[in-house]
Amino acid sequence: MNACCPFPQVVMSLARFPRCFVPSLFPSLTPAVSQRGPLNRRQSPLLCLPPQTSYHLTSVGFSLKPDHGLKNVTPAVNKDATNASTESSTTQEKSGRQSEGIDFTTTEGSDTSRKERPADPKIGAASTLEALLSLVAEQRNDVYQCSLILSKIRSIVRSEEQRRDVLADPRFNHLIESIDSQTSKLSMNNVFSCMTCLRSLGVNVNAHVILALQHDLLWRIRRCSFPFVLMILQHQCSRMKTADEKSSMDDTLLKEAANNIQRRWIEITSLKEVLSLLHHHDMFGVEFLERVEDRAVEVTSEATAALLSKTIIALANAGRRPAPLLRSLTYYLNKSNLRELTLRQLADLLSALYRIHFPDQLLLDGIAQELSGDRVQPHVVPGAADIPKAPGMVDSSVESTSKGMSRSILRSVITTLGLLKWRKTDVVDSLVSWLQVHADETSGQEWISVLLTCAAIDYYPPQIEALLQTHLFPVLDWSQLTNYMRVELTWALAALDKCNDELLLASLEPSVVSSIQGPGPRSKLLTLYQLAKTRELELRGVLEVLLPQLSDTAPFNPPLLVVGSEGATASTSTSPVPEPPTTPKKAVIASASPRSQRSILSKNVRDALATFVSRKNCLRENVTTPLGVPVDAEFFVDHEAKPVPLATAGQVTDKKRVAVVVQDFKELCLHSIHPHGATVLNVRLLRAMGYTVLAVPHLEFGIKDKPIVKVQYLSRKLKEVCG
């Protein structure tokens, strides 16, 4: 056993011996074998070792750490052996079995061609394709220099004509032949570089040289570092999505890279690697992604603000919402300087927080501070207004400090504000100010986005009225808008109390109503119909089209009954309570049953209200008004705000009809007690029908408060609204 023999043969020979024979043959291997048992091919790290490396064995065997099994195996070199092997530097191969605690230290054998040597000065000095191709004959026997020539050729080729000339040159074919015949002598970086360069130059995907390079990558992928395997995965995924021609080896290499990564998830050491994996989440299963997310929590502390924001965006794109990871990411983002992020990154981050439903208040406030500061708001340069301005020249009195702001970024931010129902007025004012300065460069899309958001958050900037009159309405062609957009704009103007009767009637035409689909647009169309009825507008033929479209949409879950000129069906209401005098009489829509699925908050409010408003004689709960607007409860009060029995309410002259509207978090703006646009419009409809609205926001009414506190709060609110 003093001879120099290849280590793989010895280990595979050990695998054939029973455990009891190993101590007598190799005493120093006793701790490892006694713990692990006979080796087999799956447990053996042979596939992770360079095939040309030799291991010198003596009668002493191998030096092992007694408490780590096969970890840190160092070949024991005979003192009488030559110094040729000890003069070469030792390298530590981190293989795919690193996750199992296996780590080998080997000595370089006779294969020194895989070492990356300095490039030939002639290659560095060559700046043309002709000069590079002329070096092929000189460097043909050195595959490493050939790979450098190929890489530089790829960097020079820019046009399709140059690419065709290179592929037709016989010297380039000699270069390919040289690489093809000596692939095993290249390092992994050179193999990957040659493969990508040849693909980029348009070499056939089934060419022998590309298949040989792919096969070499596939054979040695287990002993590549984790970042390198990740780079292979990214390249193969990008190629599979964009390349016109694909080979079976492409798919094999992609699957092997994905499988290798899943086995080595413990080697993830940076958030950048997590980000790369999230970009290709469709390649992995749910269990692996959960492991990656758990691993990401441990590496977020050292990431930059840009990397943290990109990870949140990647999670949103992947449809993932891991709460522990998101809390960690937002925590370190709040500690970092958000000024390092560009306006585009801030806009994408804001959109991602909406898509994953994770509106962290501290992070949102930090984003708002950046979007409402000097990065967006332009300021006036003192004395510049007196400088004469040539025709077509930008006003020099205004200096825009919003570097990076663009129309697309503005639309993204303003749209996300509306989707979040985030009533951040300083951000809206800042964006409107930017639009005011760049009004000549904007189109109607930006103004439409601003209008829809203002309606959603119930905020109408003071300077926007004149801007809409000069930049939106004159250029807006309603006939060119889709029916969906027409309904959206009409609803937005109605929520802001800026909709006229002509526009309301145009949006309620039967042809428009019949084309609207989806619960959201249907609900808005219903609100417009209710608004038209409160204004007593004639809507002949609309009801027949509207009812089938809305019969399955809340709050009209049961069949609808019609009273008035458009229908002869009698109302199902038998209550002696008269309808308010402002309620339209020509077309009244009533629900056959009250609202269902009320919240716990609504029940608590009604229970507290019942302590001073009798449920038996004065209070009606879960009511749907004749126009279909839902309320949690209604009752009558006299001029002293005292409840009036329903049976005698018609005899009381000075009375008020009170509608109790419980505003849960869905009816309010984000992190605010201000109701959003849809809630405000419903309250306005109730008031138009003659109701006195008693609104109860969920942030003011505590479910866990004492009963006396709840009653005092409701009694005080009732006296305030009744005056």
C-alpha positions in Angstrom: 0.0 0.0 0.0 3.0 2.3 -0.3 2.5 2.8 -4.0 1.0 6.0 -5.4 -2.5 5.1 -6.7 -5.6 7.0 -7.6 -7.7 7.8 -4.6 -11.1 6.9 -6.3 -10.0 3.3 -6.8 -9.0 2.9 -3.2 -12.3 4.3 -1.9 -14.4 2.1 -4.2 -12.3 -0.9 -3.1 -13.2 0.0 0.5 -16.8 0.0 -0.4 -16.6 -3.8 -1.2 -15.0 -4.7 2.2 -17.2 -5.6 5.1 -16.9 -3.2 8.0 -15.0 -5.7 10.2 -12.1 -6.0 7.6 -11.4 -2.3 7.2 -9.6 -1.7 10.6 -7.0 -4.3 9.8 -6.3 -2.9 6.4 -6.5 0.8 7.2 -6.4 1.5 10.9 -6.7 5.3 10.5 -10.0 4.9 8.6 -11.6 3.0 11.5 -13.4 6.0 13.1 -14.9 7.0 9.7 -16.0 3.6 8.6 -17.3 2.6 12.0 -19.6 5.6 12.0 -20.7 5.6 8.4 -20.6 1.9 7.5 -19.5 0.7 4.0 -19.4 3.4 1.4 -21.7 3.3 -1.6 -21.7 5.4 -4.8 -24.4 7.8 -3.5 -22.5 8.6 -0.3 -19.1 8.7 -2.0 -17.7 12.1 -2.9 -16.0 10.9 -6.0 -18.1 12.9 -8.3 -17.0 16.0 -6.5 -13.3 15.4 -7.1 -11.1 16.4 -10.1 -10.6 13.2 -12.2 -6.9 13.9 -12.9 -5.9 14.4 -9.2 -3.8 11.6 -7.6 -3.7 10.8 -3.9 -0.5 9.4 -2.3 -1.2 6.6 0.2 1.2 5.1 2.6 0.9 2.4 5.3 -0.2 5.1 7.6 -3.3 5.7 5.5 -5.1 9.1 5.7 -4.9 11.8 8.3 -8.5 12.2 9.7 -10.1 14.3 12.3 -11.5 11.7 14.6 -14.8 13.5 15.3 -15.7 14.5 11.8 -15.8 11.2 9.8 -14.8 11.9 6.2 -14.5 15.7 6.7 -11.2 17.4 5.8 -9.4 14.4 4.3 -5.7 15.3 3.7 -3.5 12.9 1.7 -0.6 11.7 3.8 2.6 12.1 1.7 5.5 9.6 2.0 8.7 11.3 3.2 10.6 9.3 0.6 8.4 10.5 -2.2 9.5 13.2 -4.7 8.9 16.8 -4.0 7.1 17.3 -7.3 3.6 16.9 -5.8 4.3 19.0 -2.7 5.6 21.9 -4.7 2.2 22.5 -6.2 -0.3 24.5 -4.2 -3.2 22.8 -2.5 -6.7 23.9 -3.3 -9.9 23.2 -1.3 -12.8 21.9 -3.5 -16.1 23.0 -2.2 -18.4 20.4 -3.7 -22.1 19.7 -3.8 -21.7 17.6 -0.7 -20.6 20.6 1.4 -24.1 20.6 2.9 -23.3 17.2 4.4 -20.1 18.4 6.1 -17.7 16.9 3.6 -14.7 19.0 2.7 -11.7 17.6 0.9 -8.2 19.1 0.6 -6.4 17.8 -2.5 -3.2 18.4 -4.2 -2.9 19.4 -7.9 -1.9 16.6 -10.1 -0.3 16.8 -13.6 -3.3 18.6 -15.0 -2.1 22.2 -14.8 -3.9 23.4 -17.9 -7.0 24.2 -16.0 -5.3 27.0 -14.2 -6.2 30.4 -15.6 -3.0 32.0 -16.8 -2.4 35.6 -17.9 -3.6 36.4 -21.4 -1.2 36.7 -24.2 -0.3 40.4 -24.6 -1.0 40.1 -28.3 -4.6 39.2 -27.5 -5.0 42.2 -25.3 -3.5 44.5 -28.0 -5.7 43.2 -30.8 -8.6 45.5 -31.4 -10.1 44.2 -34.7 -11.6 40.9 -35.8 -8.8 40.4 -38.3 -6.1 40.8 -35.7 -7.8 38.3 -33.4 -8.4 35.7 -36.1 -4.8 36.0 -37.2 -3.7 34.8 -33.7 -5.7 31.5 -34.0 -2.9 29.7 -35.8 -0.3 30.8 -33.2 -2.4 29.9 -30.2 -4.2 26.9 -31.5 -2.5 24.4 -29.2 -3.3 26.6 -26.1 -7.0 26.1 -25.4 -7.0 28.7 -22.7 -5.7 31.5 -25.0 -8.2 30.3 -27.6 -11.1 30.8 -25.1 -9.8 34.4 -24.5 -9.7 35.0 -28.3 -13.3 33.8 -28.6 -14.5 36.0 -25.7 -12.9 39.1 -27.3 -14.3 38.3 -30.7 -17.8 38.2 -29.1 -17.2 41.6 -27.5 -16.2 43.2 -30.8 -19.0 41.7 -32.9 -21.9 44.2 -33.0 -23.8 43.9 -36.3 -25.3 41.0 -38.1 -23.0 41.4 -41.0 -19.9 41.0 -38.7 -21.4 37.9 -37.2 -21.9 36.3 -40.6 -18.3 37.2 -41.6 -16.9 35.6 -38.5 -18.9 32.4 -38.9 -17.8 32.1 -42.6 -14.1 32.6 -41.8 -12.1 29.3 -41.8 -9.9 30.6 -39.0 -12.9 30.8 -36.8 -13.7 27.2 -37.6 -10.1 26.3 -36.6 -10.7 28.1 -33.3 -13.8 26.1 -32.6 -12.0 22.8 -33.4 -9.3 23.7 -31.0 -11.7 24.4 -28.2 -13.8 21.3 -29.1 -10.7 19.0 -28.9 -9.4 20.3 -25.6 -12.6 21.1 -23.6 -11.5 19.0 -20.6 -8.5 21.3 -20.1 -10.6 24.4 -19.5 -11.7 25.7 -16.1 -15.4 25.9 -15.4 -15.4 29.7 -16.0 -13.8 29.2 -19.4 -16.2 26.4 -20.3 -19.2 28.5 -19.4 -17.8 31.6 -21.2 -17.1 29.7 -24.4 -20.6 28.2 -24.4 -22.3 31.6 -24.0 -20.0 33.3 -26.6 -20.6 30.6 -29.2 -24.4 30.8 -28.6 -24.3 34.6 -28.9 -22.4 34.4 -32.1 -25.0 32.2 -33.6 -23.3 28.8 -33.7 -25.8 26.0 -34.2 -27.1 24.7 -30.8 -26.6 21.1 -31.9 -23.0 21.8 -33.0 -20.5 19.3 -31.4 -18.5 22.0 -29.7 -21.6 23.4 -27.8 -22.8 19.9 -26.9 -19.3 19.1 -25.6 -19.1 22.2 -23.5 -22.6 21.5 -22.1 -21.7 17.9 -21.3 -18.5 19.1 -19.5 -20.6 21.5 -17.5 -23.1 18.8 -16.7 -20.3 16.4 -15.6 -18.6 18.9 -13.3 -21.6 20.9 -12.0 -21.6 19.1 -8.6 -18.2 20.5 -7.6 -19.0 24.1 -8.8 -19.5 26.8 -6.2 -23.1 27.7 -5.4 -23.0 31.1 -7.0 -21.6 29.5 -10.2 -24.4 27.0 -10.4 -26.8 29.8 -9.8 -25.3 31.7 -12.8 -25.8 28.6 -14.9 -29.4 28.4 -13.9 -30.0 32.1 -14.7 -28.4 31.7 -18.1 -30.3 28.6 -19.0 -33.6 30.1 -17.9 -33.1 33.2 -19.9 -32.1 31.1 -22.9 -35.2 28.8 -22.6 -37.4 31.9 -22.6 -35.8 33.9 -25.4 -33.9 31.5 -27.8 -35.5 30.4 -31.0 -33.5 27.1 -31.2 -33.1 24.8 -28.2 -31.5 21.5 -27.8 -32.3 18.6 -25.4 -29.1 19.3 -23.6 -30.3 22.8 -22.7 -33.2 21.3 -20.8 -31.0 18.7 -19.2 -28.5 21.2 -18.0 -31.3 23.5 -16.6 -32.9 20.6 -14.7 -29.5 19.5 -13.3 -28.7 23.0 -12.1 -32.1 23.4 -10.5 -31.7 20.0 -8.7 -28.2 20.8 -7.6 -29.4 24.1 -6.1 -32.3 22.5 -4.2 -29.8 20.0 -2.6 -27.5 22.8 -1.5 -30.0 25.4 -0.2 -28.0 25.7 3.0 -25.1 27.3 1.1 -27.1 30.5 0.5 -25.1 33.2 2.0 -26.4 36.5 0.6 -29.7 38.1 -0.2 -28.5 38.6 -3.8 -28.7 34.8 -4.2 -32.2 34.7 -2.7 -33.2 37.4 -5.2 -31.9 35.3 -8.1 -33.9 32.3 -6.9 -37.1 34.3 -6.5 -36.7 35.5 -10.1 -36.9 31.9 -11.2 -39.4 30.7 -8.6 -41.3 28.7 -11.2 -38.4 26.2 -11.4 -38.8 25.1 -7.7 -41.4 23.7 -5.4 -43.2 25.3 -2.5 -41.1 23.4 0.1 -37.8 24.7 -1.4 -39.1 28.3 -1.6 -40.0 28.1 2.0 -36.5 27.0 2.9 -35.1 29.8 0.8 -37.3 32.4 2.6 -36.3 31.0 6.0 -32.6 31.3 5.0 -33.2 34.8 3.7 -34.3 36.0 7.1 -30.8 35.2 8.4 -28.9 37.2 5.7 -31.1 40.4 5.5 -29.1 42.4 8.1 -26.1 42.9 5.7 -28.1 43.9 2.6 -28.3 47.3 1.1 -31.6 49.3 0.8 -31.7 48.6 -3.0 -31.3 44.9 -2.5 -34.0 44.8 0.3 -36.5 46.7 -1.9 -35.7 44.4 -4.9 -36.4 41.4 -2.7 -39.8 42.7 -1.7 -40.6 43.4 -5.4 -39.5 39.9 -6.3 -41.7 38.4 -3.7 -44.6 40.3 -5.1 -43.9 39.2 -8.6 -43.6 35.6 -7.4 -46.9 35.9 -5.5 -45.2 35.0 -2.2 -46.1 36.6 1.2 -43.8 35.2 3.9 -44.7 37.3 6.9 -41.4 36.7 8.9 -39.3 37.6 5.9 -41.3 40.7 5.0 -41.1 41.9 8.6 -37.3 41.4 8.5 -37.0 43.2 5.1 -39.2 46.2 6.2 -37.3 46.4 9.5 -34.0 46.9 7.9 -35.4 49.1 5.2 -36.7 51.4 7.9 -33.3 51.5 9.4 -31.6 52.3 6.1 -31.5 55.5 4.1 -34.3 55.4 1.5 -32.7 58.3 -0.3 -30.4 55.7 -1.8 -33.3 54.4 -3.8 -34.3 56.0 -7.1 -37.8 57.3 -7.7 -38.4 54.3 -10.0 -37.4 51.9 -7.2 -39.6 53.7 -4.7 -42.6 53.5 -7.1 -42.0 49.8 -7.7 -41.6 49.2 -3.9 -44.9 51.0 -3.2 -46.7 48.9 -5.8 -45.2 45.7 -4.4 -46.4 46.5 -0.9 -49.9 46.9 -2.3 -49.8 43.6 -4.3 -48.6 41.5 -1.3 -51.0 43.3 1.1 -48.2 44.4 3.5 -48.7 48.2 4.0 -46.1 48.7 6.7 -46.8 52.1 8.2 -43.2 53.1 8.9 -42.0 52.1 5.5 -44.9 53.9 3.8 -44.2 57.1 5.7 -40.6 56.9 4.7 -41.6 56.5 1.0 -44.0 59.3 1.3 -41.3 61.6 2.7 -39.1 60.9 -0.3 -42.0 61.4 -2.8 -43.1 64.6 -1.2 -39.7 66.2 -0.7 -37.3 68.1 -3.0 -36.8 65.1 -5.2 -40.2 65.7 -6.8 -41.2 69.2 -5.9 -39.7 71.9 -8.3 -38.7 75.3 -6.8 -38.5 78.7 -8.3 -35.1 80.1 -9.1 -34.8 83.7 -7.7 -34.5 86.4 -10.4 -34.9 83.9 -13.3 -38.4 85.1 -14.1 -37.0 88.3 -15.5 -35.0 86.5 -18.2 -36.7 86.7 -21.6 -37.8 83.3 -22.9 -37.6 82.4 -26.5 -40.5 80.6 -28.2 -40.5 76.8 -27.4 -38.0 77.3 -24.6 -38.6 75.8 -21.1 -39.4 78.3 -18.4 -36.1 79.0 -16.7 -37.7 80.4 -13.6 -38.6 76.9 -12.5 -35.7 74.6 -11.6 -36.8 71.0 -11.4 -34.9 69.1 -8.8 -36.9 65.9 -9.5 -34.1 64.0 -11.2 -35.4 60.7 -12.4 -39.1 61.6 -12.2 -41.1 60.8 -15.3 -44.7 60.4 -16.5 -44.6 56.6 -16.1 -43.3 56.9 -12.5 -45.9 59.5 -11.7 -48.7 57.3 -13.0 -47.4 54.3 -11.1 -47.3 56.2 -7.8 -50.6 58.0 -8.1 -52.3 54.8 -9.2 -50.9 52.8 -6.2 -52.1 55.5 -3.8 -55.6 55.0 -5.1 -55.4 51.2 -4.9 -54.1 51.4 -1.4 -56.7 54.0 -0.4 -53.8 55.8 1.2 -54.9 59.4 1.8 -51.4 61.0 1.8 -52.3 64.5 0.7 -48.7 65.9 0.7 -47.7 63.2 -1.8 -50.7 64.0 -4.0 -50.0 67.7 -3.8 -46.3 67.1 -4.8 -47.3 65.1 -7.8 -49.9 67.6 -8.9 -47.3 70.3 -8.6 -45.0 68.4 -10.9 -47.8 68.0 -13.4 -48.5 71.7 -13.2 -44.9 72.5 -14.1 -44.7 69.9 -16.9 -48.3 70.4 -18.1 -47.3 70.9 -21.7 -45.4 67.5 -21.7 -48.2 65.4 -20.2 -51.2 63.7 -21.8 -54.7 62.9 -20.6 -53.6 59.6 -19.0 -51.8 61.3 -16.2 -54.8 63.6 -15.4 -57.2 60.6 -15.5 -54.9 58.7 -13.0 -54.9 61.8 -10.7 -58.7 62.1 -11.0 -59.4 58.5 -10.2 -57.0 58.5 -7.2 -58.5 61.7 -5.8 -61.9 60.1 -6.0 -60.7 56.9 -4.3 -59.2 58.8 -1.3 -61.8 61.6 -1.2 -59.3 64.4 -1.7 -59.6 67.2 -4.2 -56.4 69.4 -4.4 -57.2 73.1 -4.6 -55.1 73.7 -7.7 -56.4 70.7 -9.7 -59.8 72.3 -10.7 -58.1 74.8 -13.1 -55.7 72.2 -14.4 -58.5 69.7 -15.3 -60.4 72.4 -17.0 -57.4 73.4 -19.2 -55.6 70.1 -19.7 -58.1 67.2 -19.4 -61.6 68.1 -20.3 -60.8 70.1 -23.5 -58.7 67.2 -25.0 -60.8 64.3 -23.6 -63.0 62.7 -26.3 -65.6 60.7 -24.5 -66.7 59.0 -27.7 -63.2 57.4 -28.0 -63.2 56.0 -24.4 -64.2 52.5 -23.6 -67.4 51.9 -21.8 -65.5 50.7 -18.8 -63.3 53.9 -18.6 -66.4 56.1 -19.2 -68.1 54.5 -16.1 -64.9 54.9 -14.1 -64.5 58.6 -14.9 -68.2 59.3 -14.3 -68.0 57.5 -10.9 -64.9 59.5 -10.0 -66.5 62.8 -10.8 -69.6 61.7 -8.8 -67.5 60.8 -5.8 -65.9 64.2 -5.9 -69.4 65.8 -6.4 -68.4 67.2 -9.8 -70.6 65.1 -12.1 -73.3 66.9 -14.1 -76.6 65.3 -15.3 -75.6 65.1 -18.9 -72.5 63.0 -18.2 -74.5 60.8 -15.8 -77.1 60.1 -18.4 -74.5 59.3 -21.0 -72.9 56.7 -18.8 -76.2 55.0 -18.0 -77.2 54.4 -21.6 -78.5 50.8 -22.2 -75.7 50.1 -24.6 -73.1 51.0 -22.0 -74.8 49.2 -19.1 -75.2 46.0 -21.0 -71.4 45.9 -21.8 -70.2 46.3 -18.2 -69.0 43.1 -16.5 -67.4 42.3 -13.2 -68.4 43.0 -9.6 -66.4 46.2 -9.3 -67.7 48.0 -12.3 -71.2 46.7 -11.6 -71.2 48.2 -8.1 -70.1 51.6 -9.5 -72.8 51.4 -12.1 -75.4 50.8 -9.4 -74.1 53.8 -7.5 -74.5 56.0 -10.6 -78.0 54.7 -11.1 -78.9 55.5 -7.5 -77.4 59.0 -7.9 -79.5 59.5 -11.0 -82.6 58.5 -9.2 -81.9 60.9 -6.3 -81.8 63.7 -9.0 -85.1 62.4 -10.5 -83.6 61.9 -13.9 -85.5 60.0 -16.5 -83.9 56.7 -17.3 -86.3 55.0 -19.7 -85.3 51.5 -20.7 -82.3 51.4 -18.4 -83.8 49.4 -15.6 -84.6 46.3 -17.8 -80.9 46.2 -18.7 -79.6 47.1 -15.3 -81.4 44.5 -13.2 -80.1 41.3 -14.9 -76.6 42.7 -14.7 -76.9 43.4 -10.9 -79.2 40.8 -9.6 -76.2 38.7 -8.3 -74.2 41.6 -6.9 -74.3 42.9 -3.4 -76.3 44.4 -1.9 -79.0 43.0 -4.2 -78.6 39.3 -3.3 -82.4 38.5 -3.4 -84.7 39.2 -6.4 -85.5 42.9 -6.8 -88.9 44.4 -6.8 -89.9 47.5 -8.7 -92.5 50.1 -7.8 -93.5 53.0 -10.0 -93.9 53.8 -13.6 -91.4 51.2 -14.9 -93.1 48.3 -13.0 -96.3 47.3 -11.4 -95.1 45.0 -8.8 -96.0 46.0 -5.2 -93.4 46.6 -2.6 -92.9 43.9 0.0 -92.5 46.4 2.8 -95.3 46.3 5.3 -93.8 48.8 7.8 -96.0 51.7 8.8 -92.9 54.0 8.6 -93.4 56.4 5.7 -90.7 56.9 3.1 -88.8 60.2 3.4 -90.2 62.9 1.2 -87.0 63.3 -0.9 -87.1 59.6 -2.0 -87.9 59.3 -5.7 -91.4 57.8 -6.3 -91.2 56.9 -10.0 -88.7 54.1 -9.6 -87.9 52.6 -6.3 -85.7 49.5 -5.9 -86.2 47.5 -2.7 -84.6 44.4 -1.4 -86.7 41.5 -0.2 -84.5 40.7 2.7 -82.0 42.6 4.8 -78.2 42.5 4.5 -76.4 39.4 5.5 -73.0 38.6 7.0 -72.6 41.6 9.3 -69.4 42.1 11.1 -68.7 41.7 14.8 -68.2 45.5 15.0 -71.7 46.1 13.6 -73.2 43.7 16.1 -71.4 45.5 19.0 -72.7 48.9 17.8 -76.2 47.7 17.5 -76.1 46.1 20.9 -74.9 49.3 22.5 -77.5 51.3 20.6 -80.3 49.1 21.8 -79.6 50.2 25.4 -81.3 53.6 24.7 -83.1 52.9 21.4 -85.7 50.1 22.0 -85.2 47.2 19.6 -88.8 46.2 19.9 -90.5 49.5 19.1 -87.9 52.0 17.7 -85.0 50.2 16.0 -84.7 48.4 12.7 -81.5 46.6 12.0 -79.7 45.5 8.8 -81.8 47.7 6.5 -81.5 48.2 2.8 -82.9 51.5 1.7 -85.4 51.7 -1.3 -82.5 52.7 -3.5 -80.3 49.8 -2.4 -77.9 51.6 -0.1 -77.3 49.4 3.0 -77.3 50.7 6.5 -76.7 48.9 9.8 -79.7 50.3 11.6 -82.3 53.1 11.3 -84.6 54.8 13.7 -86.5 58.1 14.2 -85.7 60.9 16.7 -87.6 64.0 17.7 -86.2 67.5 18.0 -84.5 66.6 21.3 -82.7 63.6 19.7 -84.9 61.2 21.6 -86.0 58.0 19.9 -89.6 57.9 18.5 -91.5 54.6 18.2 -91.9 53.4 14.6 -95.7 53.0 15.0 -96.2 56.7 15.8 -93.3 58.1 13.7 -95.8 59.2 11.0 -97.6 61.4 13.5 -94.5 63.3 14.6 -93.9 66.4 12.5 -90.5 67.5 13.7 -88.6 64.3 13.3 -85.4 63.0 11.8 -84.7 59.7 10.2 -81.3 58.4 11.4 -79.2 55.9 9.5 -76.4 54.2 11.4 -73.4 53.4 9.2 -70.7 51.3 10.8 -67.4 52.0 9.0 -65.1 49.0 9.2 -61.5 49.2 8.0 -62.7 48.4 4.5 -64.7 51.6 4.4 -61.9 53.8 5.6 -58.7 55.0 4.1 -55.4 53.3 5.0 -54.2 54.2 8.5 -56.9 56.9 8.8 -60.4 57.5 10.1 -61.3 59.3 7.0 -63.7 57.3 4.8 -62.7 56.6 1.2 -64.5 57.8 -1.9 -67.1 55.0 -2.2 -68.1 55.4 1.5 -68.4 59.2 1.1 -70.6 58.8 -2.0 -72.9 56.3 -0.1 -73.3 58.8 2.7 -74.1 61.5 0.3 -76.8 59.3 -1.3 -78.3 58.6 2.1 -78.5 62.3 2.9 -80.1 62.9 -0.5 -82.8 60.4 0.5 -83.5 62.3 3.7 -81.4 60.4 6.2 -79.3 61.9 9.0 -76.2 59.7 8.9 -74.6 58.5 12.1 -71.2 57.2 11.1 -69.3 55.0 13.5 -65.6 54.5 12.5 -64.0 51.3 13.8 -61.0 53.3 15.2 -63.3 55.3 17.5 -65.5 52.5 18.7 -63.7 50.0 20.8 -65.1 46.5 20.9 -63.4 45.7 24.2 -64.5 48.9 25.9 -66.9 48.8 28.8 -70.6 49.0 27.8 -71.1 52.4 29.5 -68.3 53.8 27.4 -69.9 52.5 24.2 -73.3 53.9 25.1 -71.8 57.3 26.0 -69.9 57.5 22.7 -73.0 56.7 20.6 -75.2 59.1 22.6 -72.7 61.9 22.1 -72.4 61.2 18.4 -76.2 61.1 18.0 -76.6 64.6 19.6 -73.8 65.9 17.4 -75.4 64.7 14.1 -78.9 65.8 15.1 -77.8 69.2 16.1 
